[in-house]
């Protein structure tokens, strides 16, 4: 009987060893959650052993506490960090000066999960825009098959989660809170085949930011959905780095609102000349840019709700690059958007001479826009030529003048459609027209409703442009979107 049982007992023993090899506890290497000890060596040994024995999870204690660590903590092939809900993995700022506190390069099948918190100690670094010697909280570089789920990323020193030339990334159910330092982006995406869902992002700088750093790499096949997004800069941004391109990207079913904090910016003081009266606002709702010789093609935004934003829509083709490479944006659909603005800075869709901006559609959108109550400034906007600003940093206030429209300022746009786009203003009289366009061709306005400007101003004012096709559009006298 014993001879028959020995093979079974041996099999169970081997299975137990394999199971243990796949789940490595950091405490086995004398890591301690006392909030005092530097656990970098212990955590890294656990990761190394887990990867070397076939991969699995590196486990932090369920008992809870704060694991301090220097950096970088380097992820290896087939390893997932599991940080439980009552555990914080906290960076020691002086010892985390590297690309990323959590870092990977040239690996695959990695993850971070567990419900706990990763704290970047961002306020312990130099607090200054562009300050050196700060690291991303999580930087995953040239890696594949990544899952970041059910985790809080808190208080980074600069960008929070940076995906640099990664492929096949699934982000779900994460919470980002970053307000202790400048350049506190939420998620930066220079990657392919990325899904971001069911997450809450609340940060000082751009919340979800697509970047393209090199000419021969296209950021493509990205879906963002079901997120709550807050930023003191742009809620959704493409740029500013736009050297390669963006293609096949969809952002849908997201709520965009003001941040819970603004420790570094007071927009009401800085931008009071543009009617900003709230210290906490986003700069742009959708900021789509191609300014370094790159492109954006086949981009869709749908089912978005925005409040507390200075400029809901900002689309810009510029030329900052030193070579002759031309930028372009085309085939963009913005649909089912409801937005209330917090400034006099108009939605703008503009392109510099010699570049391409075409095939832009806005459909089923509602814009409730803050009226310019400074009638002298509004009148001056008709008389002042809006500068080209060919190589300027692309941002809603880049023209440094009040734009001559309360709804949309357009320049060098070809084939733009507005179908059931409704616009009204609040807070006082508005002398500016609804739409002001320069060098615009192929404009179609269909089923639109807009509030009539005050006084004798015409609703549509075009300069050096083709006559638009208009069908079933209506002008009303009252602010109907209040």
Phi, psi and omega in degrees: 000317180297323179298324179289327183282332185303315179299321180293317179298318179297320179296318178296320180298314180296317180299322180294318178299315180297319180297317179297323181296330182275348180230098187256128181266132180295332180293338176295339178255023175070026169291147181221137183266057183259000180072011183232322188279139173279111186261015185303312183297317181294316181295317181294322177297321178295318178296314182298316181292319180301315180293318183294335182259020173109350177095167181154219182246139170262120191255130169266153189298137176290348182290341177092177180122186182245119174265107173283148177202144165284189181217171000276148166271113191261118177284144180241171182308135170066030182240133172243130173278126175247110182248108185295167188299329182262020181243139172241128171260113192242133181284141167270109192303316184295341183245013180243025182281094182197186181297316182213142174297311167258127191221143170219152175208127174059042177232175180215163179058062181235161180197165173223129184201185170118347178091356182273199187232138169248118186251120184273359181053040188300329180286350180273354174269181171297126180263094185198142178298123180074013182299143181281175172060036172242148182243155168300151175290310175230120177238115178246117191238129176048044182241165189222148179060077188239137174230120173240108188222148171049059182214149174256126177251116195232136162061051177288162178277334176209234180300146185273299180235112186246117178257105187248108181052045175264164182221130178069084185233131178239117179241123185214134171066034178260160177233123177247129174225115187214103182220015187263349183211167177286164180061028180279070172294159175275281178239125176252129190238106169236069194207175180237150173057067186238135174238127177235121184220156164053042186236157177241123183236124183223102189214163184285320181259197187305135187282301173240116191232117175272132180229147177227103191269341184227153185297320191263020180231125181255127174278115189211160177061065182234133177234127176240127183209154170056048180239153170252123193235129177226138180207148170270004174235248180258137177291305175236124183226139169249109184124186010280330179298115183221060183273326178262253180192170178232132182210142176060066183230134181230131175238122187214156173054054180234147175252132182236129186209177182291157180287164174282345182206157171213083186279341189246345184230144173228086188297332182295329176279318185287325186239030179297331180293345176251024172080014178277120181244354180254129180293338181244105174215159168276150176285308183225144175280295171249116176241104185246115189229146169218104191226002184237021182095008179261193184214163169225128186214134180061066181241130183234131173240129182210151175055060181240141175240127182234136167224166173059040181234135181294313183225110182298316184236124176224111179239130188216127168250120182229190181215085176268336185292153184276341179272187183265006179301129182267143175265157172206153171229132179205161175060062181242131176239128175239115186221153177052057178245133172240123186221140172240124186269164182234023179202178175267006186278110188299150162305139179220143177226104191222155181216143177276162185299137177089354178252181189235131172219108187208163177060063179247126180236129170243127186221135176055055182239144180237120180241113176257108198245142183286125183286142173282109183272356175270094186295328177297316179292320178298316179297320180296329182297333177288332188264348185256126177291126178288121184294153181290318181051053189304315187251013182289156172301127186281114179201159189303328182265013187299333182281347175056032175207155176291125181285148189276046175201152174262342181261292182219134168255123184240140175212124178055055175248133179244126177067072177243131182241132170239113183238119186053050172260122185245132185224130171216170183234162182220161174094003180147190178283154181224111183278338186286152177292169178290313182230131171239125182231140174237130176054047180256136178229151176067038179273134175234125177242114186227133174058031182267151173231134177217154177279133181296136173297158177291158177070215186259009183295135174286147183293321183244124181233113183240144182230128180052042186229158172290149175295131183283154169276126182233134180219126171057043177261151186223140177248134179235163185266338187254164178279091192275353181261005178286000000 
